[in-house]
Amino acid sequence: MDGVVEVEKWKKEIRRGVIEMCILSLLSTKEMYGYEISKMLTKLSDGILSVEEGTLYPLLRRLEEKGYIKGEWRFKEGKARKYYNILPLGLEVLNQMKAFWLKLVNAIDTILF
């Protein structure tokens, strides 16, 4: 297998692993609907963490099932949108993820640089 393909697979796995944490972080600042979450992830990460609908909405459902977030349908401007809020368990999990992430990045920086 060629190195470029391997690196692309690795980058995809890394992104997949942090998107859940980033979604929880975004929702810790304000409630958002799915498309808004997707746009913010893309904008704030300069496109590194762009997420397609086929990935985002199943992930949001899983976060709801875990009790990390709660979605509520609302009609605004004639459109039905599901707005998501982070729940106390989601905040707790986010804080643990962030603490681990900082340790991980620190360790990797030490090894690489």
GULUMTOR-860839 format. One record per residue: x, y, z of N, C-alpha, C, O in turn; residue number from 1; residue in three letters. Coordinates in pm, 1 decimal. Example, Ala and Ser with C-alpha at 12.3 -4.5 7.8 and 13.67 -1.06 7.14 Angstrom:
+----------+----------+----------+----------+----------+----------+----------+----------+----------+----------+----------+----------+-----+------+
!      n.X !      n.Y !      n.Z !     ca.X !     ca.Y !     ca.Z !      c.X !      c.Y !      c.Z !      o.X !      o.Y !      o.Z ! seq ! type !
+----------+----------+----------+----------+----------+----------+----------+----------+----------+----------+----------+----------+-----+------+
!   1319.0 !   -569.0 !    780.0 !   1230.0 !   -450.0 !    780.0 !   1320.0 !   -330.0 !    780.0 !   1423.6 !   -331.9 !    846.5 !   1 !  ALA !
!   1285.0 !   -225.0 !    708.0 !   1367.0 !   -106.0 !    714.0 !   1290.0 !      3.0 !    787.0 !   1340.9 !    113.8 !    803.9 !   2 !  SER !
+----------+----------+----------+----------+----------+----------+----------+----------+----------+----------+----------+----------+-----+------+
This chain:
+----------+----------+----------+----------+----------+----------+----------+----------+----------+----------+----------+----------+-----+------+
!      n.X !      n.Y !      n.Z !     ca.X !     ca.Y !     ca.Z !      c.X !      c.Y !      c.Z !      o.X !      o.Y !      o.Z ! seq ! type !
+----------+----------+----------+----------+----------+----------+----------+----------+----------+----------+----------+----------+-----+------+
!     84.3 !   -119.2 !      0.0 !      0.0 !      0.0 !      0.0 !     88.1 !    124.6 !      0.0 !    195.1 !    125.8 !     61.0 !   1 !  MET !
!     44.2 !    225.7 !    -66.3 !    126.9 !    344.6 !    -81.4 !    113.2 !    437.7 !     39.2 !      8.9 !    443.2 !    104.3 !   2 !  ASP !
!    221.9 !    510.8 !     67.1 !    230.1 !    594.5 !    186.5 !    125.2 !    703.9 !    192.6 !     75.0 !    735.5 !    300.5 !   3 !  GLY !
!     91.3 !    762.0 !     78.4 !     -8.7 !    869.3 !     75.4 !   -144.1 !    815.6 !    120.8 !   -213.8 !    880.4 !    198.9 !   4 !  VAL !
!   -181.2 !    698.3 !     72.6 !   -308.1 !    636.6 !    111.1 !   -309.2 !    608.4 !    261.5 !   -409.4 !    632.0 !    328.9 !   5 !  VAL !
!   -198.2 !    558.3 !    312.8 !   -189.0 !    529.1 !    456.7 !   -203.0 !    655.0 !    540.0 !   -272.3 !    654.4 !    641.8 !   6 !  GLU !
!   -139.4 !    761.4 !    499.0 !   -147.1 !    887.5 !    573.0 !   -289.7 !    942.1 !    569.5 !   -338.7 !    992.8 !    670.5 !   7 !  VAL !
!   -356.1 !    932.6 !    455.9 !   -494.4 !    979.9 !    446.1 !   -585.9 !    899.9 !    538.8 !   -673.7 !    957.3 !    603.3 !   8 !  GLU !
!   -566.5 !    769.1 !    546.1 !   -645.4 !    686.2 !    637.1 !   -619.8 !    727.1 !    782.3 !   -713.2 !    736.9 !    861.9 !   9 !  LYS !
!   -494.8 !    750.4 !    815.7 !   -456.6 !    790.2 !    950.9 !   -520.0 !    924.2 !    987.2 !   -572.4 !    939.8 !   1097.5 !  10 !  TRP !
!   -515.8 !   1021.7 !    894.9 !   -575.2 !   1153.4 !    920.3 !   -725.3 !   1141.4 !    943.8 !   -780.9 !   1209.2 !   1030.2 !  11 !  LYS !
!   -790.7 !   1054.9 !    866.7 !   -934.9 !   1035.1 !    882.4 !   -966.6 !    977.2 !   1020.1 !  -1063.4 !   1018.8 !   1083.8 !  12 !  LYS !
!   -887.0 !    882.8 !   1065.9 !   -907.5 !    823.3 !   1198.4 !   -887.3 !    925.9 !   1309.8 !   -962.9 !    928.5 !   1406.9 !  13 !  GLU !
!   -785.1 !   1010.1 !   1295.4 !   -759.1 !   1113.7 !   1395.0 !   -877.3 !   1209.9 !   1401.9 !   -925.7 !   1241.6 !   1510.6 !  14 !  ILE !
!   -923.6 !   1256.1 !   1286.4 !  -1038.4 !   1348.7 !   1282.3 !  -1160.6 !   1285.8 !   1348.2 !  -1228.2 !   1349.3 !   1429.1 !  15 !  ARG !
!  -1188.3 !   1161.0 !   1313.0 !  -1305.4 !   1092.7 !   1366.2 !  -1298.4 !   1087.7 !   1518.9 !  -1400.1 !   1101.2 !   1586.8 !  16 !  ARG !
!  -1179.3 !   1068.5 !   1571.5 !  -1162.4 !   1056.5 !   1715.4 !  -1183.8 !   1184.8 !   1793.4 !  -1214.9 !   1179.9 !   1912.4 !  17 !  GLY !
!  -1167.6 !   1300.7 !   1728.2 !  -1181.3 !   1426.4 !   1802.4 !  -1311.5 !   1500.9 !   1773.8 !  -1344.9 !   1595.7 !   1844.8 !  18 !  VAL !
!  -1383.2 !   1460.6 !   1673.4 !  -1505.2 !   1533.1 !   1637.5 !  -1607.9 !   1530.6 !   1750.6 !  -1673.2 !   1631.8 !   1776.0 !  19 !  ILE !
!  -1623.2 !   1418.5 !   1817.9 !  -1719.6 !   1410.9 !   1929.2 !  -1684.1 !   1513.1 !   2036.5 !  -1771.7 !   1583.7 !   2086.5 !  20 !  GLU !
!  -1556.4 !   1521.4 !   2072.1 !  -1513.4 !   1617.5 !   2172.7 !  -1540.9 !   1760.2 !   2124.5 !  -1586.7 !   1843.9 !   2202.2 !  21 !  MET !
!  -1513.8 !   1787.8 !   1999.2 !  -1534.3 !   1921.7 !   1945.0 !  -1682.2 !   1959.5 !   1940.1 !  -1717.3 !   2074.5 !   1966.4 !  22 !  CYS !
!  -1767.8 !   1865.4 !   1907.2 !  -1912.4 !   1892.7 !   1907.5 !  -1958.1 !   1926.4 !   2049.2 !  -2031.8 !   2022.9 !   2069.6 !  23 !  ILE !
!  -1914.5 !   1847.2 !   2146.9 !  -1951.5 !   1876.8 !   2285.2 !  -1899.7 !   2014.6 !   2326.2 !  -1968.6 !   2088.8 !   2396.2 !  24 !  LEU !
!  -1780.2 !   2048.1 !   2283.1 !  -1723.5 !   2178.5 !   2316.4 !  -1805.6 !   2291.9 !   2255.0 !  -1834.0 !   2391.2 !   2322.1 !  25 !  SER !
!  -1843.5 !   2277.9 !   2129.3 !  -1927.0 !   2380.2 !   2066.0 !  -2059.3 !   2396.7 !   2140.7 !  -2105.0 !   2508.5 !   2164.7 !  26 !  LEU !
!  -2119.8 !   2283.8 !   2176.7 !  -2249.2 !   2289.5 !   2244.9 !  -2236.8 !   2339.3 !   2389.0 !  -2336.6 !   2377.3 !   2450.3 !  27 !  LEU !
!  -2115.8 !   2339.4 !   2442.8 !  -2097.3 !   2393.2 !   2578.3 !  -2102.7 !   2546.1 !   2577.2 !  -2115.8 !   2609.1 !   2682.1 !  28 !  SER !
!  -2092.4 !   2605.4 !   2457.6 !  -2095.8 !   2751.3 !   2447.0 !  -2235.4 !   2803.2 !   2415.7 !  -2272.3 !   2912.3 !   2459.2 !  29 !  THR !
!  -2313.2 !   2725.8 !   2340.5 !  -2450.5 !   2766.0 !   2307.3 !  -2522.1 !   2650.3 !   2239.0 !  -2458.4 !   2556.3 !   2191.4 !  30 !  LYS !
!  -2655.1 !   2657.5 !   2234.5 !  -2729.5 !   2555.1 !   2161.8 !  -2712.8 !   2579.0 !   2012.6 !  -2696.9 !   2692.2 !   1966.8 !  31 !  GLU !
!  -2716.8 !   2468.6 !   1937.9 !  -2698.9 !   2477.6 !   1793.1 !  -2781.2 !   2369.0 !   1725.6 !  -2815.7 !   2268.3 !   1787.4 !  32 !  MET !
!  -2812.1 !   2390.5 !   1598.7 !  -2874.4 !   2284.9 !   1518.7 !  -2766.1 !   2220.1 !   1433.5 !  -2656.1 !   2273.8 !   1420.5 !  33 !  TYR !
!  -2797.3 !   2105.1 !   1375.7 !  -2698.4 !   2023.4 !   1308.5 !  -2616.9 !   2094.4 !   1202.5 !  -2494.1 !   2085.9 !   1203.0 !  34 !  GLY !
!  -2682.5 !   2164.0 !   1112.3 !  -2610.8 !   2232.8 !   1004.0 !  -2517.2 !   2338.7 !   1061.8 !  -2406.0 !   2358.0 !   1012.5 !  35 !  TYR !
!  -2562.5 !   2406.2 !   1165.6 !  -2481.4 !   2508.7 !   1231.1 !  -2356.2 !   2446.0 !   1294.5 !  -2246.8 !   2502.0 !   1286.1 !  36 !  GLU !
!  -2373.4 !   2330.6 !   1357.2 !  -2259.6 !   2258.2 !   1415.3 !  -2158.9 !   2224.8 !   1306.0 !  -2038.8 !   2247.1 !   1321.8 !  37 !  ILE !
!  -2208.5 !   2171.4 !   1196.1 !  -2122.7 !   2134.0 !   1084.0 !  -2044.5 !   2254.2 !   1031.9 !  -1923.8 !   2245.1 !   1009.6 !  38 !  SER !
!  -2112.4 !   2365.6 !   1012.7 !  -2047.4 !   2486.4 !    960.9 !  -1942.8 !   2539.5 !   1058.7 !  -1834.8 !   2581.4 !   1016.9 !  39 !  LYS !
!  -1974.1 !   2538.2 !   1189.1 !  -1878.8 !   2586.8 !   1288.7 !  -1755.2 !   2497.4 !   1296.2 !  -1643.3 !   2547.4 !   1307.6 !  40 !  MET !
!  -1774.7 !   2366.3 !   1289.9 !  -1661.0 !   2274.1 !   1289.7 !  -1568.2 !   2304.9 !   1172.2 !  -1446.3 !   2312.0 !   1187.7 !  41 !  LEU !
!  -1627.5 !   2322.6 !   1055.9 !  -1549.2 !   2350.8 !    935.6 !  -1478.7 !   2485.3 !    947.1 !  -1359.2 !   2495.9 !    919.5 !  42 !  THR !
!  -1552.4 !   2587.3 !    987.5 !  -1495.9 !   2722.6 !    995.9 !  -1383.7 !   2731.3 !   1099.6 !  -1274.8 !   2780.1 !   1069.2 !  43 !  LYS !
!  -1409.4 !   2684.9 !   1220.2 !  -1311.9 !   2699.5 !   1328.1 !  -1188.1 !   2612.5 !   1309.5 !  -1082.1 !   2641.4 !   1365.1 !  44 !  LEU !
!  -1202.2 !   2506.2 !   1231.0 !  -1087.4 !   2417.1 !   1208.3 !  -1023.2 !   2438.6 !   1071.5 !   -939.1 !   2359.3 !   1029.4 !  45 !  SER !
!  -1061.9 !   2544.0 !   1002.9 !  -1011.6 !   2570.2 !    867.7 !  -1030.5 !   2450.2 !    775.4 !   -945.1 !   2420.6 !    691.8 !  46 !  ASP !
!  -1144.0 !   2381.4 !    791.9 !  -1179.2 !   2270.3 !    704.1 !  -1125.8 !   2134.9 !    745.8 !  -1163.9 !   2033.4 !    687.5 !  47 !  GLY !
!  -1038.9 !   2130.8 !    844.8 !   -979.8 !   2003.3 !    888.7 !  -1087.0 !   1910.6 !    946.1 !  -1080.5 !   1789.1 !    927.4 !  48 !  ILE !
!  -1184.9 !   1967.2 !   1015.6 !  -1287.5 !   1884.9 !   1080.9 !  -1423.1 !   1895.3 !   1012.4 !  -1526.3 !   1890.4 !   1079.3 !  49 !  LEU !
!  -1424.5 !   1909.5 !    881.0 !  -1553.0 !   1913.8 !    810.9 !  -1621.1 !   1777.0 !    822.7 !  -1556.6 !   1672.3 !    815.6 !  50 !  SER !
!  -1752.4 !   1781.5 !    840.7 !  -1830.2 !   1659.4 !    863.4 !  -1949.9 !   1659.9 !    769.7 !  -2022.3 !   1759.0 !    760.4 !  51 !  VAL !
!  -1969.6 !   1550.3 !    701.5 !  -2084.7 !   1538.4 !    612.6 !  -2208.0 !   1496.4 !    692.2 !  -2197.1 !   1438.9 !    800.5 !  52 !  GLU !
!  -2325.2 !   1526.1 !    636.7 !  -2451.3 !   1495.1 !    704.2 !  -2461.4 !   1348.2 !    741.4 !  -2509.2 !   1314.4 !    849.7 !  53 !  GLU !
!  -2416.8 !   1261.1 !    652.5 !  -2425.6 !   1117.5 !    676.9 !  -2343.2 !   1071.3 !    795.7 !  -2364.9 !    961.9 !    847.9 !  54 !  GLY !
!  -2249.5 !   1153.4 !    838.5 !  -2167.8 !   1124.9 !    955.8 !  -2219.4 !   1201.0 !   1077.4 !  -2226.3 !   1146.5 !   1187.6 !  55 !  THR !
!  -2255.7 !   1327.7 !   1056.1 !  -2294.7 !   1415.1 !   1166.7 !  -2421.0 !   1368.4 !   1238.1 !  -2420.9 !   1355.1 !   1360.5 !  56 !  LEU !
!  -2527.1 !   1343.6 !   1165.1 !  -2654.3 !   1315.6 !   1231.2 !  -2655.3 !   1182.4 !   1307.6 !  -2712.7 !   1175.9 !   1416.3 !  57 !  TYR !
!  -2594.6 !   1077.5 !   1254.9 !  -2582.8 !    956.1 !   1337.8 !  -2499.6 !    980.2 !   1464.0 !  -2529.1 !    924.5 !   1569.7 !  58 !  PRO !
!  -2396.2 !   1062.7 !   1452.5 !  -2313.9 !   1095.2 !   1569.4 !  -2395.5 !   1172.8 !   1672.5 !  -2387.2 !   1144.5 !   1792.0 !  59 !  LEU !
!  -2473.7 !   1269.6 !   1627.6 !  -2558.8 !   1345.2 !   1720.1 !  -2660.2 !   1252.5 !   1788.5 !  -2687.1 !   1267.2 !   1907.7 !  60 !  LEU !
!  -2715.6 !   1158.3 !   1713.9 !  -2809.4 !   1061.4 !   1774.6 !  -2738.5 !    977.7 !   1880.2 !  -2795.1 !    952.5 !   1986.6 !  61 !  ARG !
!  -2615.7 !    934.2 !   1853.1 !  -2540.5 !    855.4 !   1952.1 !  -2510.6 !    937.6 !   2077.1 !  -2518.4 !    886.4 !   2188.8 !  62 !  ARG !
!  -2476.5 !   1064.3 !   2058.4 !  -2451.3 !   1151.0 !   2174.0 !  -2578.3 !   1169.6 !   2257.0 !  -2572.6 !   1178.2 !   2379.6 !  63 !  LEU !
!  -2692.7 !   1175.8 !   2188.7 !  -2821.6 !   1183.9 !   2260.0 !  -2847.8 !   1054.8 !   2337.2 !  -2887.1 !   1058.7 !   2453.8 !  64 !  GLU !
!  -2826.0 !    940.8 !   2272.3 !  -2850.2 !    811.0 !   2336.4 !  -2761.6 !    792.1 !   2459.7 !  -2802.5 !    727.7 !   2556.3 !  65 !  GLU !
!  -2641.0 !    847.7 !   2456.5 !  -2549.2 !    837.6 !   2570.3 !  -2587.3 !    932.8 !   2683.8 !  -2534.8 !    922.0 !   2794.6 !  66 !  LYS !
!  -2678.7 !   1025.8 !   2655.8 !  -2720.2 !   1122.8 !   2757.0 !  -2627.7 !   1242.3 !   2768.1 !  -2627.6 !   1311.7 !   2869.7 !  67 !  GLY !
!  -2547.2 !   1267.4 !   2662.1 !  -2454.3 !   1380.2 !   2662.9 !  -2519.3 !   1508.9 !   2613.4 !  -2485.1 !   1618.4 !   2658.0 !  68 !  TYR !
!  -2613.7 !   1494.0 !   2520.2 !  -2682.7 !   1609.8 !   2463.1 !  -2831.5 !   1579.2 !   2454.0 !  -2873.9 !   1464.1 !   2464.8 !  69 !  ILE !
!  -2909.4 !   1684.2 !   2433.9 !  -3052.8 !   1667.8 !   2414.2 !  -3092.3 !   1752.2 !   2294.3 !  -3055.1 !   1869.1 !   2283.6 !  70 !  LYS !
!  -3168.2 !   1691.1 !   2204.3 !  -3216.6 !   1762.3 !   2086.9 !  -3363.6 !   1794.8 !   2101.4 !  -3440.6 !   1717.1 !   2157.9 !  71 !  GLY !
!  -3401.5 !   1909.7 !   2050.1 !  -3541.2 !   1953.9 !   2057.2 !  -3578.8 !   2018.1 !   1924.4 !  -3511.7 !   2110.2 !   1877.6 !  72 !  GLU !
!  -3687.3 !   1968.5 !   1863.7 !  -3733.3 !   2023.2 !   1736.1 !  -3801.8 !   2156.4 !   1758.2 !  -3882.2 !   2171.8 !   1850.2 !  73 !  TRP !
!  -3769.4 !   2252.7 !   1672.9 !  -3833.1 !   2384.6 !   1676.1 !  -3854.9 !   2431.8 !   1533.7 !  -3783.4 !   2393.6 !   1441.0 !  74 !  ARG !
!  -3955.8 !   2516.0 !   1519.3 !  -3981.1 !   2578.9 !   1390.4 !  -3934.7 !   2723.0 !   1397.9 !  -3980.7 !   2800.2 !   1482.0 !  75 !  PHE !
!  -3842.8 !   2758.3 !   1309.1 !  -3794.5 !   2895.8 !   1299.7 !  -3789.6 !   2932.4 !   1153.1 !  -3738.3 !   2857.1 !   1070.3 !  76 !  LYS !
!  -3843.4 !   3048.1 !   1122.3 !  -3843.6 !   3096.6 !    984.1 !  -3903.9 !   2993.5 !    889.7 !  -3857.7 !   2977.3 !    776.7 !  77 !  GLU !
!  -4007.6 !   2923.7 !    936.7 !  -4076.0 !   2825.2 !    854.8 !  -4003.5 !   2692.9 !    836.5 !  -4048.2 !   2606.8 !    760.8 !  78 !  GLY !
!  -3889.9 !   2676.8 !    906.9 !  -3812.3 !   2553.8 !    893.3 !  -3810.0 !   2479.1 !   1025.7 !  -3798.7 !   2538.9 !   1132.7 !  79 !  LYS !
!  -3820.9 !   2346.8 !   1016.2 !  -3806.2 !   2263.6 !   1135.7 !  -3658.2 !   2233.8 !   1153.4 !  -3592.3 !   2183.7 !   1062.3 !  80 !  ALA !
!  -3606.9 !   2265.2 !   1271.7 !  -3466.4 !   2238.6 !   1302.1 !  -3458.6 !   2175.5 !   1439.4 !  -3533.8 !   2210.4 !   1530.3 !  81 !  ARG !
!  -3366.8 !   2082.7 !   1452.6 !  -3345.4 !   2019.3 !   1581.8 !  -3226.8 !   2088.8 !   1647.7 !  -3113.6 !   2081.6 !   1599.8 !  82 !  LYS !
!  -3255.9 !   2155.9 !   1758.3 !  -3152.5 !   2227.5 !   1833.0 !  -3099.3 !   2136.9 !   1943.4 !  -3175.2 !   2067.9 !   2011.4 !  83 !  TYR !
!  -2968.7 !   2138.6 !   1959.5 !  -2902.9 !   2052.2 !   2057.0 !  -2842.9 !   2134.6 !   2169.8 !  -2784.9 !   2241.0 !   2148.2 !  84 !  TYR !
!  -2858.7 !   2082.0 !   2291.1 !  -2799.9 !   2139.9 !   2411.3 !  -2716.6 !   2033.1 !   2479.2 !  -2750.1 !   1914.8 !   2474.8 !  85 !  ASN !
!  -2608.2 !   2075.1 !   2541.8 !  -2527.1 !   1980.1 !   2617.9 !  -2591.5 !   1959.8 !   2754.7 !  -2643.7 !   2054.0 !   2814.3 !  86 !  ILE !
!  -2587.6 !   1838.1 !   2803.2 !  -2643.3 !   1802.6 !   2934.3 !  -2529.2 !   1792.3 !   3035.9 !  -2412.5 !   1787.4 !   2997.2 !  87 !  LEU !
!  -2562.1 !   1789.1 !   3166.2 !  -2456.6 !   1780.3 !   3268.6 !  -2358.8 !   1664.3 !   3246.4 !  -2238.3 !   1681.5 !   3264.7 !  88 !  PRO !
!  -2408.5 !   1548.1 !   3207.8 !  -2319.6 !   1435.2 !   3181.4 !  -2225.8 !   1467.3 !   3064.4 !  -2108.2 !   1431.0 !   3067.1 !  89 !  LEU !
!  -2277.7 !   1534.9 !   2962.7 !  -2196.2 !   1574.7 !   2849.2 !  -2085.8 !   1671.2 !   2889.3 !  -1973.8 !   1662.3 !   2839.1 !  90 !  GLY !
!  -2117.3 !   1764.1 !   2980.1 !  -2015.1 !   1857.4 !   3030.0 !  -1907.5 !   1783.2 !   3107.6 !  -1788.7 !   1812.7 !   3095.3 !  91 !  LEU !
!  -1950.6 !   1686.9 !   3187.5 !  -1855.2 !   1607.4 !   3265.7 !  -1761.0 !   1529.6 !   3171.8 !  -1639.3 !   1528.9 !   3190.5 !  92 !  GLU !
!  -1819.2 !   1465.9 !   3072.9 !  -1740.5 !   1389.1 !   2976.0 !  -1647.9 !   1482.8 !   2897.6 !  -1531.3 !   1450.3 !   2875.1 !  93 !  VAL !
!  -1699.2 !   1597.7 !   2856.5 !  -1617.2 !   1694.6 !   2783.5 !  -1496.8 !   1737.6 !   2866.6 !  -1385.3 !   1744.1 !   2814.9 !  94 !  LEU !
!  -1517.7 !   1766.5 !   2992.8 !  -1406.4 !   1808.5 !   3078.2 !  -1300.9 !   1699.2 !   3090.1 !  -1181.2 !   1727.9 !   3090.4 !  95 !  ASN !
!  -1344.7 !   1574.6 !   3099.9 !  -1250.1 !   1462.6 !   3105.5 !  -1176.1 !   1447.3 !   2972.4 !  -1055.6 !   1422.2 !   2970.8 !  96 !  GLN !
!  -1247.9 !   1462.4 !   2861.2 !  -1185.9 !   1453.5 !   2728.8 !  -1081.5 !   1563.2 !   2711.3 !   -971.4 !   1537.9 !   2662.5 !  97 !  MET !
!  -1117.0 !   1685.3 !   2751.7 !  -1025.0 !   1797.5 !   2736.4 !   -899.1 !   1775.8 !   2820.3 !   -788.4 !   1802.4 !   2773.6 !  98 !  LYS !
!   -915.1 !   1728.2 !   2942.8 !   -799.1 !   1703.2 !   3029.9 !   -707.3 !   1599.0 !   2966.1 !   -585.4 !   1616.0 !   2964.0 !  99 !  ALA !
!   -766.2 !   1491.4 !   2914.2 !   -684.8 !   1389.2 !   2848.7 !   -619.5 !   1444.4 !   2722.4 !   -502.1 !   1418.4 !   2696.2 ! 100 !  PHE !
!   -695.7 !   1520.7 !   2644.6 !   -643.8 !   1576.9 !   2520.2 !   -519.8 !   1662.4 !   2547.2 !   -420.1 !   1651.6 !   2475.8 ! 101 !  TRP !
!   -526.1 !   1746.7 !   2649.5 !   -411.1 !   1831.8 !   2682.4 !   -288.9 !   1748.0 !   2719.7 !   -177.1 !   1779.2 !   2678.6 ! 102 !  LEU !
!   -310.1 !   1642.6 !   2796.8 !   -199.6 !   1552.6 !   2831.7 !   -144.3 !   1482.8 !   2707.6 !    -23.0 !   1470.0 !   2691.1 ! 103 !  LYS !
!   -233.7 !   1438.6 !   2621.7 !   -194.2 !   1368.6 !   2499.5 !   -111.4 !   1459.3 !   2408.7 !     -4.8 !   1420.0 !   2361.2 ! 104 !  LEU !
!   -160.8 !   1579.9 !   2385.0 !    -90.0 !   1673.9 !   2298.6 !     46.5 !   1706.9 !   2357.9 !    145.7 !   1714.9 !   2285.4 ! 105 !  VAL !
!     51.9 !   1725.8 !   2487.5 !    177.9 !   1754.1 !   2555.5 !    276.2 !   1638.7 !   2535.7 !    392.9 !   1661.5 !   2504.1 ! 106 !  ASN !
!    230.2 !   1516.5 !   2554.1 !    315.7 !   1399.0 !   2538.4 !    364.5 !   1385.5 !   2393.9 !    481.6 !   1356.0 !   2370.0 ! 107 !  ALA !
!    275.5 !   1406.9 !   2299.5 !    312.5 !   1395.4 !   2158.4 !    412.0 !   1504.6 !   2121.0 !    508.9 !   1478.1 !   2049.9 ! 108 !  ILE !
!    389.2 !   1627.4 !   2168.3 !    483.8 !   1735.1 !   2142.7 !    623.0 !   1700.2 !   2197.1 !    724.1 !   1727.3 !   2132.3 ! 109 !  ASP !
!    627.2 !   1640.8 !   2314.6 !    754.7 !   1601.1 !   2374.3 !    826.0 !   1497.9 !   2287.7 !    947.6 !   1504.4 !   2269.7 ! 110 !  THR !
!    750.9 !   1404.2 !   2234.8 !    809.2 !   1298.1 !   2152.6 !    853.0 !   1351.1 !   2015.4 !    962.4 !   1319.9 !   1968.5 ! 111 !  ILE !
!    768.9 !   1429.6 !   1953.1 !    796.9 !   1476.0 !   1816.4 !    895.5 !   1591.6 !   1809.0 !    972.1 !   1602.6 !   1713.3 ! 112 !  LEU !
!    893.4 !   1677.0 !   1909.4 !    972.3 !   1799.2 !   1898.3 !   1073.6 !   1807.8 !   2010.9 !   1149.6 !   1904.3 !   2018.3 ! 113 !  PHE !
+----------+----------+----------+----------+----------+----------+----------+----------+----------+----------+----------+----------+-----+------+
